[in-house]
Amino acid sequence: PLTEPAAAGIEHSASLGLRHRPRRLRRSAAIRALVRETRLSPDMFIYPLFVCSGEGQRREVPSMPGVFQLSIDEAVREAAAAKADGVPGVLLFGLPDAKDSSGSAAFDAEAPVQSAVRAIKREVPDLLVITDVCLCEYTSHGHCGVLVGEEIVNDVTVEQLARAALSHAEAGADFVAQARQALHRLHVGRGGG
């Protein structure tokens, strides 16, 4: 009989002198599961949903096959299906009907994210709902902040982000995920000065 290295076509000069090859960590499914480096299951994921206004809307995002822009009713269906599959939460990204230079739709109580939060919490109350707090999708220029000339005006931007975070919390979001990670922005968003 061929030894393992010879069977694999690998030359070797001497045996390790082991009476038993230690494969104890691979012996059973339970042991392999215990020492496995990475384990993924549905309860470890948060499902991102891109929410727009309207009804019955399910528009595929061309650059992300299998990802859709969903109206609130469709987002509720997706959220319920995710919960049924064992996914504990969703992360909502908003797609406003109109954009302006200050991103004011980000804190509109009737905007898609705020409306989706209320609808999902009503239909799937135990699902974790996280919202993206950012201005880039809401501004006409696409920057995550209010511009004066070519510069983002920090204090005004912080106010806008705080207003958006507050509107998401008031709608019932469990967590707000502030996309702008500057320390001061996080501090203000959490009620600091």
Contact map, one row per residue, 1 for C-alpha under 8 A:
1110000000000000000000000000000000000000000000000000000000000000000000000000000000000000000000000000000000000000000000000000000000000000000000000000000000000000000000000000000000000000000000000
1111011000000000000000000000000000000000000000000000000000000000000000000000000000000000000000000000000000000000000000000000000000000000000000000000000000000000000000000000000000000000000000000
1111111000000000000000000000000000000000000000000000000000000000000000000000000000000000000000000000000000000000000000000000000000000000000000000000000000000000000000000000000000000000000000000
0111111100000000000000000000000000000000000000000000000000000000000000000000000000000000000000000000000000000000000000000000000000000000000000000000000000000000000000000000000000000000000000000
0011111111110000000000000000000000000000000000000000000000000000000000000000000000000000000000000000000000000000000000000000000000000000000000000000000000000000000000000000000000000000000000000
0111111111110000000000000000000000000000000000000000000000000000000000000000000000000000000000000000000000000000000000000000000000000000000000000000000000000000000000000000000000000000000000000
0111111111000000000000000000000000000000000000000000000000000000000000000000000000000000000000000000000000000000000000000000000000000000000000000000000000000000000000000000000000000000000000000
0001111111000000000000000000000000000000000000000000000000000000000000000000000000000000000000000000000000000000000000000000000000000000000000000000000000000000000000000000000000000000000000000
0000111111100000000000000000000000000000000000000000000000000000000000000000000000000000000000000000000000000000000000000000000000000000000000000000000000000000000000000000000000000000000000000
0000111111110000000000000000000000000000000000000000000000000000000000000000000000000000000000000000000000000000000000000000000000000000000000000000000000000000000000000000000000000000000000000
0000110011111000000000000000000000000000000000000000000000000000000000000000000000000000000000000000000000000000000000000000000000000000000000000000000000000000000000000000000000000000000000000
0000110001111110000000000000000000000000000000000000000000000000000000000000000000000000000000000000000000000000000000000000000000000000000000000000000000000000000000000000000000000000000000000
0000000000111110000000000000000000000000000000000000000000000000000000000000000000000000000000000000000000000000000000000000000000000000000000000000000000000000000000000000000000000000000000000
0000000000011111000000000000000000000000000000000000000000000000000000000000000000000000000000000000000000000000000000000000000000000000000000000000000000000000000000000000000000000000000000000
0000000000011111110000000000000000000000000000000000000000000000000000000000000000000000000000000000000000000000000000000000000000000000000000000000000000000000000000000000000000000000000000000
0000000000000111110000000000000000000000000000000000000000000000000000000000000000000000000000000000000000000000000000000000000000000000000000000000000000000000000000000000000000000000000000000
0000000000000011111000000000000000000000000000000000000000000000000000000000000000000000000000000000000000000000000000000000000000000000000000000000000000000000000000000000000000000000000000000
0000000000000011111110000000000000000000000000000000000000000000000000000000000000000000000000000000000000000000000000000000000000000000000000000000000000000000000000000000000000000000000000000
0000000000000000111110000000000000000000000000000000000000000000000000000000000000000000000000000000000000000000000000000000000000000000000000000000000000000000000000000000000000000000000000000
0000000000000000011111000000000000000000000000000000000000000000000000000000000000000000000000000000000000000000000000000000000000000000000000000000000000000000000000000000000000000000000000000
0000000000000000011111100000000000000000000000000000000000000000000000000000000000000000000000000000000000000000000000000000000000000000000000000000000000000000000000000000000000000000000000000
0000000000000000000111111000000000000000000000000000000000000000000000000000000000000000000000000000000000000000000000000000000000000000000000000000000000000000000000000000000000000000000000000
0000000000000000000011111110000000000000000000000000000000000000000000000000000000000000000000000000000000000000000000000000000000000000000000000000000000000000000000000000000000000000000000000
0000000000000000000001111110000000000000000000000000000000000000000000000000000000000000000000000000000000000000000000000000000000000000000000000000000000000000000000000000000000000000000000000
0000000000000000000001111111001100100000000000000000000000000000000000000000000000000000000000000000000000000000000000000000000000000000000000000000000000000000000000000000000000000000000000000
0000000000000000000000111111101100000000000000000000000000000000000000000000000000000000000000000000000000000000000000000000000000000000000000000000000000000000000000000000000000000000000000000
0000000000000000000000111111101100000000000000000000000000000000000000000000000000000000000000000000000000000000000000000000000000000000000000000000000000000000000000000000000000000000000000000
0000000000000000000000001111111100000000000000000000000000000000000000000000000000000000000000000000000000000000000000000000000000000000000000000000000000000000000000000000000000000000000000000
0000000000000000000000000111111110000000000000000000000000000000000000000000000000000000000000000000000000000000000000000000000000000000000000000000000000000000000000000000000000000000000000000
0000000000000000000000000001111111000000000000000000000000000000000000000000000000000000000000000000000000000000000000000000000000000000000000000000000000000000000000000000000000000000000000000
0000000000000000000000001111111111100000000000000000000000000000000000000000000000000000000000000000000000000000000000000000000000000000000000000000000000000000000000000000000000000000000000000
0000000000000000000000001111111111110000000000000000000000000000000000000000000000000000000000000000000000000000000000000000000000000000000000000000000000000000000000000000000000000000000000000
0000000000000000000000000000111111110000000000000000000000000000000000000000000000000000000000000000000000000000000000000000000000000000000000000000000000000000000000000000000000000000000000000
0000000000000000000000000000011111110000000000000000000000000000000000000000000000000000000000000000000000000000000000000000000000000000000000000000000000000000000000000000000000000000000000000
0000000000000000000000001000001111111000000000000000000000000000000000000000000000000000000000000000000000000000000000000000000000000000000000000000000000000000000000000000000000000000000000000
0000000000000000000000000000000111111110000000000000000000000000000000000000000000000000000000000000000000000000000000000000000000000000000000000000000000000000000000000000000000000000000000000
0000000000000000000000000000000000111110000000000000000000000000000000000000000000000000000000000000000000000000000000000000000000000000000000000000000000000000000000000000000000000000000000000
0000000000000000000000000000000000011111000000000000000000000000000000000000000000000000000000000000000000000000000000000000000000000000000000000000000000000000000000000000000000000000000000000
0000000000000000000000000000000000011111100000000000000000000000000000000000000000000000000000000000000000000000000000000000000000000000000000000000000000000000000000000000000000000000000000000
0000000000000000000000000000000000000111110100000000000000000000000000000000000000000000000000000000000000000000000000000000000000000000000000000000000000000000000000000000000000000000000000000
0000000000000000000000000000000000000011111110000000000000000000000000000000000000000000000000000000000000000000000000000000000000000000000000000000000000000000000000000000000000000000000000000
0000000000000000000000000000000000000001111110000000000000000000000000000000000000001111000000000000000000000000000000000000000000000000000000000000000000000000000000000000000000000000000000000
0000000000000000000000000000000000000000111110000000000000000000000000000000000000000111000000000000000000000000000000000000000000000000000000000000000000000000000000000000000000000000000000000
0000000000000000000000000000000000000001111111000000000000000000000000000000000000000011000000000000000000000000000000000000000000000000000000000000000000000000000000000000000000000000000000000
0000000000000000000000000000000000000000111111100000000000000000000000000000000000000011100000000000000000000000000000000000000000000000000000000000000000000000000000000000000000000000000000000
0000000000000000000000000000000000000000000111110000000000000000000000000000000000000011111000000000000000000000000000000000000000000000000000000000000000000000000000000000000000000000000000000
0000000000000000000000000000000000000000000011111000000000000000000000000000000001000010111000000000000000000000000000000000000000000000000000000000000000000000000000000000000000000000000000000
0000000000000000000000000000000000000000000001111100000000000000000000000000000000000000011110000000000000000000000000000000000000000000000000000000000000000000000000000000000000000000000000000
0000000000000000000000000000000000000000000000111110000000000000000111000010000000000000011110000000000000000000000000000000000000000000000000000000000000000000000000000000000000000000000000000
0000000000000000000000000000000000000000000000011111000000000000000111000000000000000000000111100000000000000000000000000000000000000000000000000000000000000000000000000000000000000000000000000
0000000000000000000000000000000000000000000000001111100000000000000011110010000000000000000111100000000000000001100100000000000000000000000000000000000000000000000000000000000000000000000000000
0000000000000000000000000000000000000000000000000111110010000000000011110000000000000000000001111000000000000001100000000000000000000000000000000000000000000000000000000000000000000000000000000
0000000000000000000000000000000000000000000000000011111000000000000001110000000000000000000000111000000000000011000000000000000000000000000000000000000000000000000000000000000000000000000000000
0000000000000000000000000000000000000000000000000001111110000000000000110000000000000000000000000000000000000000000000000000000000000000000000000000000000000000000000000000000000000000000000000
0000000000000000000000000000000000000000000000000000111110000000000000111100000000000000000000000000000000000000000000000000000000000000000000000000000000000000000000000000000000000000000000000
0000000000000000000000000000000000000000000000000000011111000000000001101100000000000000000000000000000000000000000000000000000000000000000000000000000000000000000000000000000000000000000000000
0000000000000000000000000000000000000000000000000001011111100000000011100100000000000000000000000000000000000000000000000000000000000000000000000000000000000000000000000000000000000000000000000
0000000000000000000000000000000000000000000000000000000111110000000111100100000000000000000000000000000000000000000000000000000000000000000000000000000000000000000000000000000000000000000000000
0000000000000000000000000000000000000000000000000000000011111000000111000000000000000000000000000000000000000000000000000000000000000000000000000000000000000000000000000000000000000000000000000
0000000000000000000000000000000000000000000000000000000001111101111110000000000000000000000000000000000000000000000000000000000000000000000000000000000000000000000000000000000000000000000000000
0000000000000000000000000000000000000000000000000000000000111111111110000000000000000000000000000000000000000000000000000000000000000000000000000000000000000000000000000000000000000000000000000
0000000000000000000000000000000000000000000000000000000000011111100000000000000000000000000000000000000000000000000000000000000000000000000000000000000000000000000000000000000000000000000000000
0000000000000000000000000000000000000000000000000000000000001111100000000000000000000000000000000000000000000000000000000000000000000000000000000000000000000000000000000000000000000000000000000
0000000000000000000000000000000000000000000000000000000000011111111000000000000000000000000000000000000000000000000000000000000000000000000000000000000000000000000000000000000000000000000000000
0000000000000000000000000000000000000000000000000000000000011111111000000000000000000000000000000000000000000000000000000000000000000000000000000000000000000000000000000000000000000000000000000
0000000000000000000000000000000000000000000000000000000000011001111100000000000000000000000000000000000000000000000000000000000000000000000000000000000000000000000000000000000000000000000000000
0000000000000000000000000000000000000000000000000000000000011001111110000000000000000000000000000000000000000000000000000000000000000000000000000000000000000000000000000000000000000000000000000
0000000000000000000000000000000000000000000000001100000001111000011111000000000000000000000000000000000000000000000000000000000000000000000000000000000000000000000000000000000000000000000000000
0000000000000000000000000000000000000000000000001111000011111000001111100000000000000000000000000000000000000000000000000000000000000000000000000000000000000000000000000000000000000000000000000
0000000000000000000000000000000000000000000000001111100111100000000111111110000000000000000000000000000000000000000000000000000000000000000000000000000000000000000000000000000000000000000000000
0000000000000000000000000000000000000000000000000011111111000000000011111110000000000000000000000000000000000001000000000000000000000000000000000000000000000000000000000000000000000000000000000
0000000000000000000000000000000000000000000000000011111000000000000001111111000000000000000000000000000000000001001100100000000000000000000000000000000000000000000000000000000000000000000000000
0000000000000000000000000000000000000000000000000000001100000000000001111111100000000000000000000000000000000000000000100000000000000000000000000000000000000000000000000000000000000000000000000
0000000000000000000000000000000000000000000000000000001111000000000001111111110000000000000000000000000000000000000000000000000000000000000000000000000000000000000000000000000000000000000000000
0000000000000000000000000000000000000000000000001010000000000000000001111111111000000000000000000000000000000000000100010000000000000000000000000000000000000000000000000000000000000000000000000
0000000000000000000000000000000000000000000000000000000000000000000000011111111100000000000000000000000000000000000100110011000000000000000000000000000000000000000000000000000000000000000000000
0000000000000000000000000000000000000000000000000000000000000000000000001111111110000000000000000000000000000000000000000000000000000000000000000000000000000000000000000000000000000000000000000
0000000000000000000000000000000000000000000000000000000000000000000000000111111111000000000000000000000000000000000000000000000000000000000000000000000000000000000000000000000000000000000000000
0000000000000000000000000000000000000000000000000000000000000000000000000011111111100000110000000000000000000000000000010001001000000000000000000000000000000000000000000000000000000000000000000
0000000000000000000000000000000000000000000000000000000000000000000000000001111111110000000000000000000000000000000000000011000000000000000000000000000000000000000000000000000000000000000000000
0000000000000000000000000000000000000000000000000000000000000000000000000000111111111000000000000000000000000000000000000000000000000000000000000000000000000000000000000000000000000000000000000
0000000000000000000000000000000000000000000000100000000000000000000000000000011111111111100000000000000000000000000000000000000000000000000000000000000000000000000000000000000000000000000000000
0000000000000000000000000000000000000000000000000000000000000000000000000000001111111111100000000000000000000000000000000000001000000000000000000000000000000000000000000000000000000000000000000
0000000000000000000000000000000000000000000000000000000000000000000000000000000111111110000000000000000000000000000000000000000000000000000000000000000000000000000000000000000000000000000000000
0000000000000000000000000000000000000000010000000000000000000000000000000000000011111110000000000000000000000000000000000000000000000000000000000000000000000000000000000000000000000000000000000
0000000000000000000000000000000000000000011000000000000000000000000000000000000001111111000000000000000000000000000000000000000000000000000000000000000000000000000000000000000000000000000000000
0000000000000000000000000000000000000000011111100000000000000000000000000000000001111111100000000000000000000000000000000000000000000000000000000000000000000000000000000000000000000000000000000
0000000000000000000000000000000000000000011111000000000000000000000000000000000001100111110000000000000000000000000000000000001100000000000000000000000000000000000000000000000000000000000000000
0000000000000000000000000000000000000000000011100000000000000000000000000000001001100011111000000000000000000000000000000000001111000000000000000000000000000000000000000000000000000000000000000
0000000000000000000000000000000000000000000001111000000000000000000000000000001000000001111100000000000000000000000000000000001111000000000000000000000000000000000000000000000000000000000000000
0000000000000000000000000000000000000000000001111000000000000000000000000000000000000000111110000000000000000000000000000000000011110000000000000000000000000000000000000000000000000000000000000
0000000000000000000000000000000000000000000000011110000000000000000000000000000000000000011111000000000000000000100000000000000011110000000000000000000000000000000000000000000000000000000000000
0000000000000000000000000000000000000000000000011110000000000000000000000000000000000000001111100000000000000000100000000000000000110000000000000000000000000000000000000000000000000000000000000
0000000000000000000000000000000000000000000000000111000000000000000000000000000000000000000111110000000001000011100000000000000000010000100000000000000000000000000000000000000000000000000000000
0000000000000000000000000000000000000000000000000111100000000000000000000000000000000000000011111000000000000001000000000000000000000000110000000000000000000000000000000000000000000000000000000
0000000000000000000000000000000000000000000000000001100000000000000000000000000000000000000001111110000011000011000000000000000000000000110000000000000000000000000000000000000000000000000000000
0000000000000000000000000000000000000000000000000001100000000000000000000000000000000000000000111110000000000000000000000000000000000000000000000000000000000000000000000000000000000000000000000
0000000000000000000000000000000000000000000000000000000000000000000000000000000000000000000000011111000010000000000000000000000000000000010000000000000000000000000000000000000000000000000000000
0000000000000000000000000000000000000000000000000000000000000000000000000000000000000000000000011111101110000000000000000000000000000000111100000000000000000000000000000000000000000000000000000
0000000000000000000000000000000000000000000000000000000000000000000000000000000000000000000000000111111110000000000000000000000000000000011100000000000000000000000000000000000000000000000000000
0000000000000000000000000000000000000000000000000000000000000000000000000000000000000000000000000011111000000000000000000000000000000000001110000110000000000000000000000000000000000000000000000
0000000000000000000000000000000000000000000000000000000000000000000000000000000000000000000000000001111100000000000000000000000000000010011000001110000000000001000000000000000000000000000000000
0000000000000000000000000000000000000000000000000000000000000000000000000000000000000000000000000011111111000000000000000000000000000011111100001100000000000001000000000000000000000000000000000
0000000000000000000000000000000000000000000000000000000000000000000000000000000000000000000000000011011111110000000000000000000000000000011000000000000000000001000000000000000000000000000000000
0000000000000000000000000000000000000000000000000000000000000000000000000000000000000000000000010111001111110010000000000000000000000000010000000000000000000000000000000000000000000000000000000
0000000000000000000000000000000000000000000000000000000000000000000000000000000000000000000001010000001111110010000000000000000000001110010000000000000000000000000100000000000000000000000000000
0000000000000000000000000000000000000000000000000000000000000000000000000000000000000000000000000000000111111010000000000000000000000000000000000000000000000001001111110000000000000000000000000
0000000000000000000000000000000000000000000000000000000000000000000000000000000000000000000000000000000111111110010000000000000000000000000000000000000000000000000100100000000000000000000000000
0000000000000000000000000000000000000000000000000000000000000000000000000000000000000000000000000000000000111110011000000000000000000000000000000000000000000000000000100010000000000000000000000
0000000000000000000000000000000000000000000000000000000000000000000000000000000000000000000000000000000000011111011000000000000000000000000000000000000000000000000000000000000000000000000000000
0000000000000000000000000000000000000000000000000000100000000000000000000000000000000000000001010000000011111111111000000000000000000000000000000000000000000000000000000000000000000000000000000
0000000000000000000000000000000000000000000000000011100000000000000000110000000000000000000001110000000000000111111100000000000000000000000000000000000000000000000000000000000000000000000000000
0000000000000000000000000000000000000000000000000011000000000000000000000000000000000000000111000000000000000011111110000000000000100000000000000000000000000000000000010000000000000000000000000
0000000000000000000000000000000000000000000000000000000000000000000000000000000000000000000000000000000000011111111111000000000000000000000000000000000000000000000000110010000000000000000000000
0000000000000000000000000000000000000000000000000000000000000000000000010000000000000000000000000000000000001111111111100000000000000000000000000000000000000000000000000010000000000000000000000
0000000000000000000000000000000000000000000000000010000000000000000000010011000000000000000000000000000000000001111111110000000000000000000000000000000000000000000000000000000000000000000000000
0000000000000000000000000000000000000000000000000000000000000000000000000000000000000000000000000000000000000000111111111000000010000000000000000000000000000000000000010011100000000000000000000
0000000000000000000000000000000000000000000000000000000000000000000000000000000000000000000000000000000000000000011111111100000000000000000000000000000000000000000000000011000000000000000000000
0000000000000000000000000000000000000000000000000000000000000000000000011001000000000000000000000000000000000000001111111110000000000000000000000000000000000000000000000000000000000000000000000
0000000000000000000000000000000000000000000000000000000000000000000000000011001000000000000000000000000000000000000111111111101010000000000000000000000000000000000000000000000000000000000000000
0000000000000000000000000000000000000000000000000000000000000000000000000000000000000000000000000000000000000000000011111111111010000000000000000000000000000000000000000001000000000000000000000
0000000000000000000000000000000000000000000000000000000000000000000000000000000000000000000000000000000000000000000001111111100000000000000000000000000000000000000000000000000000000000000000000
0000000000000000000000000000000000000000000000000000000000000000000000000001000100000000000000000000000000000000000000111111100000000000000000000000000000000000000000000000000000000000000000000
0000000000000000000000000000000000000000000000000000000000000000000000000001001100000000000000000000000000000000000000011111111000000000000000000000000000000000000000000000000000000000000000000
0000000000000000000000000000000000000000000000000000000000000000000000000000000000000000000000000000000000000000000000011111111000000000000000000000000000000000000000000000000000000000000000000
0000000000000000000000000000000000000000000000000000000000000000000000000000000000000000000000000000000000000000000000001001111100000000000000000000000000000000000000000000000000000000000000000
0000000000000000000000000000000000000000000000000000000000000000000000000000001000100001110000000000000000000000000000011001111110000000000000000000000000000000000000000000000000000000000000000
0000000000000000000000000000000000000000000000000000000000000000000000000000000000000001110000000000000000000000000000000000011111000000000000000000000000000000000000000000110000000000000000000
0000000000000000000000000000000000000000000000000000000000000000000000000000000000000000111100000000000000000000000010011000001111100000000000000000000000000000000000000000111000000000000000000
0000000000000000000000000000000000000000000000000000000000000000000000000000000000000000111100000000000000000000000000000000000111110000000000000000000000000000000000000000111110000000000000000
0000000000000000000000000000000000000000000000000000000000000000000000000000000000000000001110000000000000000000100000000000000011111000000000000000000000000000000000010000101110000000000000000
0000000000000000000000000000000000000000000000000000000000000000000000000000000000000000001111000000000000000000000000000000000001111100000000000000000000000000000000000000000111100000000000000
0000000000000000000000000000000000000000000000000000000000000000000000000000000000000000000000000000000001000000000000000000000000111110000000000000000000000000100110000000000111110000000000000
0000000000000000000000000000000000000000000000000000000000000000000000000000000000000000000000000000000001000000000000000000000000011111110000010000000000000000100100000000000001110000000000000
0000000000000000000000000000000000000000000000000000000000000000000000000000000000000000000000000000011001000000000000000000000000001111111001111000000000000000100000000000000000000000000000000
0000000000000000000000000000000000000000000000000000000000000000000000000000000000000000000000000000001000000000000000000000000000000111111011111000000000000000000000000000000000000000000000000
0000000000000000000000000000000000000000000000000000000000000000000000000000000000000000000001110010001000000000000000000000000000000111111001010000000000000000000000000000000000000000000000000
0000000000000000000000000000000000000000000000000000000000000000000000000000000000000000000000110111011111000000000000000000000000000111111101000000000000000000000000000000000000000000000000000
0000000000000000000000000000000000000000000000000000000000000000000000000000000000000000000000000011111100000000000000000000000000000011111111111100000000000000000000000000000000000000000000000
0000000000000000000000000000000000000000000000000000000000000000000000000000000000000000000000000011101000000000000000000000000000000000011111000000000000000000000000000000000000000000000000000
0000000000000000000000000000000000000000000000000000000000000000000000000000000000000000000000000000100000000000000000000000000000000001001111100000000000000000000000000000000000000000000000000
0000000000000000000000000000000000000000000000000000000000000000000000000000000000000000000000000000000000000000000000000000000000000011111111110000000000000000000000000000000000000000000000000
0000000000000000000000000000000000000000000000000000000000000000000000000000000000000000000000000000000000000000000000000000000000000011001011111110000000000000000000000000000000000000000000000
0000000000000000000000000000000000000000000000000000000000000000000000000000000000000000000000000000000000000000000000000000000000000111101001111100000000000000000000000000000000010000000000000
0000000000000000000000000000000000000000000000000000000000000000000000000000000000000000000000000000011000000000000000000000000000000011001000111110000111001000000000000000000000000000000000000
0000000000000000000000000000000000000000000000000000000000000000000000000000000000000000000000000000111000000000000000000000000000000000001000111111000111011000000000000000000000000000000000000
0000000000000000000000000000000000000000000000000000000000000000000000000000000000000000000000000000110000000000000000000000000000000000000000101111111110000000000000000000000000000000000000000
0000000000000000000000000000000000000000000000000000000000000000000000000000000000000000000000000000000000000000000000000000000000000000000000000111111110000000000000000000000000000000000000000
0000000000000000000000000000000000000000000000000000000000000000000000000000000000000000000000000000000000000000000000000000000000000000000000000011111000000000000000000000000000000000000000000
0000000000000000000000000000000000000000000000000000000000000000000000000000000000000000000000000000000000000000000000000000000000000000000000000011111100000000000000000000000000000000000000000
0000000000000000000000000000000000000000000000000000000000000000000000000000000000000000000000000000000000000000000000000000000000000000000000000011111110000000000000000000000000000000000000000
0000000000000000000000000000000000000000000000000000000000000000000000000000000000000000000000000000000000000000000000000000000000000000000000001111011111001000000000000000000000000000000000000
0000000000000000000000000000000000000000000000000000000000000000000000000000000000000000000000000000000000000000000000000000000000000000000000001111001111111000000000000000000000000000000000000
0000000000000000000000000000000000000000000000000000000000000000000000000000000000000000000000000000000000000000000000000000000000000000000000001100000111111100000000000000000000000000000000000
0000000000000000000000000000000000000000000000000000000000000000000000000000000000000000000000000000000000000000000000000000000000000000000000000000000011111110000000000000000000000000000000000
0000000000000000000000000000000000000000000000000000000000000000000000000000000000000000000000000000000000000000000000000000000000000000000000000100000011111111000000000000000000000000000000000
0000000000000000000000000000000000000000000000000000000000000000000000000000000000000000000000000000000000000000000000000000000000000000000000001100000111111111100000000000000000000000000000000
0000000000000000000000000000000000000000000000000000000000000000000000000000000000000000000000000000000000000000000000000000000000000000000000000000000001111111110000000000000000000000100100000
0000000000000000000000000000000000000000000000000000000000000000000000000000000000000000000000000000000000000000000000000000000000000000000000000000000000111111111000000000000000000000000000000
0000000000000000000000000000000000000000000000000000000000000000000000000000000000000000000000000000011100100000000000000000000000000000000000000000000000011111111100000000000000000000000000000
0000000000000000000000000000000000000000000000000000000000000000000000000000000000000000000000000000000000000000000000000000000000001110000000000000000000001111111110000000000001000000100010000
0000000000000000000000000000000000000000000000000000000000000000000000000000000000000000000000000000000000000000000000000000000000000000000000000000000000000111111111000000000000000000100110000
0000000000000000000000000000000000000000000000000000000000000000000000000000000000000000000000000000000000100000000000000000000000000000000000000000000000000011111111100000000000000000000000000
0000000000000000000000000000000000000000000000000000000000000000000000000000000000000000000000000000000001110000000000000000000000001100000000000000000000000001111111110000000000000000000000000
0000000000000000000000000000000000000000000000000000000000000000000000000000000000000000000000000000000000100000000000000000000000001000000000000000000000000000111111111000000101000000000010000
0000000000000000000000000000000000000000000000000000000000000000000000000000000000000000000000000000000000100000000000000000000000000000000000000000000000000000011111111100000000000000000000000
0000000000000000000000000000000000000000000000000000000000000000000000000000000000000000000000000000000000111000010000000000000000000000000000000000000000000000001111111110000000000000000000000
0000000000000000000000000000000000000000000000000000000000000000000000000000000000000000000000000000000000100000110010000000000000100000000000000000000000000000000111111111100100000000000000000
0000000000000000000000000000000000000000000000000000000000000000000000000000000000000000000000000000000000000000000000000000000000000000000000000000000000000000000011111111111100000000000000000
0000000000000000000000000000000000000000000000000000000000000000000000000000000000000000000000000000000000000000000000000000000000000000000000000000000000000000000001111111100000000000000000000
0000000000000000000000000000000000000000000000000000000000000000000000000000000000000000000000000000000000001000011011000000000000000000000000000000000000000000000000111111100000000000000000000
0000000000000000000000000000000000000000000000000000000000000000000000000000000000000000000000000000000000000000000011001000000000000000000000000000000000000000000000011111110000000000000000000
0000000000000000000000000000000000000000000000000000000000000000000000000000000000000000000000000000000000000000000010000000000111100000000000000000000000000000000000011111111100000000000000000
0000000000000000000000000000000000000000000000000000000000000000000000000000000000000000000000000000000000000000000000000000000111000000000000000000000000000000000000001001111100000000000000000
0000000000000000000000000000000000000000000000000000000000000000000000000000000000000000000000000000000000000000000000000000000011100000000000000000000000000000000000001000111110000000000000000
0000000000000000000000000000000000000000000000000000000000000000000000000000000000000000000000000000000000000000000000000000000001111000000000000000000000000000000010011000111111000000000000000
0000000000000000000000000000000000000000000000000000000000000000000000000000000000000000000000000000000000000000000000000000000001111000000000000000000000000000000000000000001111100000000000000
0000000000000000000000000000000000000000000000000000000000000000000000000000000000000000000000000000000000000000000000000000000000011100000000000000000000000000100010000000000111111000010000000
0000000000000000000000000000000000000000000000000000000000000000000000000000000000000000000000000000000000000000000000000000000000011100000000000000000000000000000000000000000011111000000000000
0000000000000000000000000000000000000000000000000000000000000000000000000000000000000000000000000000000000000000000000000000000000001100000000010000000000000000000000000000000001111100110000000
0000000000000000000000000000000000000000000000000000000000000000000000000000000000000000000000000000000000000000000000000000000000000000000000000000000000000000000000000000000001111110110000000
0000000000000000000000000000000000000000000000000000000000000000000000000000000000000000000000000000000000000000000000000000000000000000000000000000000000000000000000000000000000011111110000000
0000000000000000000000000000000000000000000000000000000000000000000000000000000000000000000000000000000000000000000000000000000000000000000000000000000000000000000000000000000000001111111000000
0000000000000000000000000000000000000000000000000000000000000000000000000000000000000000000000000000000000000000000000000000000000000000000000000000000000000000000000000000000000000111111100000
0000000000000000000000000000000000000000000000000000000000000000000000000000000000000000000000000000000000000000000000000000000000000000000000000000000000000100110000000000000000011111111110000
0000000000000000000000000000000000000000000000000000000000000000000000000000000000000000000000000000000000000000000000000000000000000000000000000000000000000000000000000000000001011111111111000
0000000000000000000000000000000000000000000000000000000000000000000000000000000000000000000000000000000000000000000000000000000000000000000000000000000000000000000000000000000000000011111111111
0000000000000000000000000000000000000000000000000000000000000000000000000000000000000000000000000000000000000000000000000000000000000000000000000000000000000100010000000000000000000001111111111
0000000000000000000000000000000000000000000000000000000000000000000000000000000000000000000000000000000000000000000000000000000000000000000000000000000000000000110010000000000000000000111111110
0000000000000000000000000000000000000000000000000000000000000000000000000000000000000000000000000000000000000000000000000000000000000000000000000000000000000000000000000000000000000000011111110
0000000000000000000000000000000000000000000000000000000000000000000000000000000000000000000000000000000000000000000000000000000000000000000000000000000000000000000000000000000000000000001111111
0000000000000000000000000000000000000000000000000000000000000000000000000000000000000000000000000000000000000000000000000000000000000000000000000000000000000000000000000000000000000000001111111
0000000000000000000000000000000000000000000000000000000000000000000000000000000000000000000000000000000000000000000000000000000000000000000000000000000000000000000000000000000000000000001100111
